[in-house]
Amino acid sequence: MSPNHPDKYLNSMACEWIIDLGPGYDITITFHKFNLEMSDDCSFDWLTVQAGNTPDSPEVAKVCGDVLPPDMTTRGPMRIVFQTDTDNEFEGFHVTWLAHGKD
C-alpha cells in the first residue's frame, strides 16, 4: 500500500519494498486500487516492479495513471519501487501479494 493510502501520498517520496522468500517461490502481486499522476512516459509519479531484489534487477513493468495494472508475477524475489515528484498528489495504490509453492 502506498503511504497514506487511501489518503493522498506525499511529494518527493522514494519507497522500496522487497518480497523475498528464498529460492523456489514465485511472487504475484494483485492491484486493488491504483491512482498515480499520469504522464506518457511515467516520469512524474510511478511504480516499478522488478524481477529480483536489487536496483539493477530486470524491470517487469513501470506504471502510472489511473488504470488498474494487471497481476504481475516474478520467479523468485520481487522489488517494488514507488517514486513521486514535487507536486500533484493522488490516492496511490493498494496491492496484495501471494507466494506460489516452492519449486
C-alpha angles and dihedrals in degrees: 000000000000116000113278093010125191085028119063119288120237131257123260096023127158113186130172132190125184123196109195121158095167130257121340102031129112117207124211124188123199122200115221098171128015129175120148132151109283127231129154093247097030090242098140108052119356148159123215129194118204132190100234139027103266133077091250094053116124114276116242095184145339112209140180139153126057104295112112107245119229122255112283127208132192131188103237124343124015126206119200120192125188119191130178132189130223101280146029112048123205139183094272124204146304119206136170127201135212130194118220118216126289110271 
